[in-house]
Amino acid sequence: MKEYKVISWKPRLTNNNQKLEDSLNEYARNGWRVVHIAENTTRIVFERDKNR
């Protein structure tokens, strides 16, 4: 079974790419995998196995 998490990314003026990269890496360390990044919004959908 899978579980999902949706986050809203808030772009900032400074170090935006680095902060996004750090956030994505943190989720990956916790077993989350990006399955979708919305083009016209700032939403990122993650997925992971629920019974891991």
Contacts in CASP RR format, 6 or more apart in sequence:
PFRMAT RR
TARGET T0000
AUTHOR 0000-0000-0000
METHOD contacts of the structure
MODEL  1
MKEYKVISWKPRLTNNNQKLEDSLNEYARNGWRVVHIAENTTRIVFERDK
NR
1 49 0 8 1.000
1 50 0 8 1.000
1 51 0 8 1.000
2 47 0 8 1.000
2 48 0 8 1.000
2 49 0 8 1.000
2 50 0 8 1.000
3 47 0 8 1.000
3 48 0 8 1.000
3 49 0 8 1.000
3 50 0 8 1.000
4 35 0 8 1.000
4 45 0 8 1.000
4 46 0 8 1.000
4 47 0 8 1.000
5 27 0 8 1.000
5 32 0 8 1.000
5 45 0 8 1.000
5 46 0 8 1.000
5 47 0 8 1.000
6 43 0 8 1.000
6 44 0 8 1.000
6 45 0 8 1.000
6 46 0 8 1.000
7 23 0 8 1.000
7 43 0 8 1.000
7 44 0 8 1.000
7 46 0 8 1.000
8 41 0 8 1.000
8 42 0 8 1.000
8 43 0 8 1.000
9 20 0 8 1.000
9 23 0 8 1.000
9 42 0 8 1.000
9 43 0 8 1.000
9 44 0 8 1.000
10 42 0 8 1.000
11 42 0 8 1.000
12 19 0 8 1.000
24 34 0 8 1.000
24 44 0 8 1.000
27 34 0 8 1.000
27 46 0 8 1.000
30 48 0 8 1.000
31 48 0 8 1.000
31 52 0 8 1.000
32 46 0 8 1.000
32 47 0 8 1.000
32 48 0 8 1.000
33 46 0 8 1.000
33 47 0 8 1.000
33 48 0 8 1.000
34 44 0 8 1.000
34 45 0 8 1.000
34 46 0 8 1.000
35 45 0 8 1.000
35 46 0 8 1.000
35 47 0 8 1.000
36 44 0 8 1.000
36 45 0 8 1.000
37 43 0 8 1.000
37 44 0 8 1.000
37 45 0 8 1.000
38 44 0 8 1.000
38 45 0 8 1.000
END
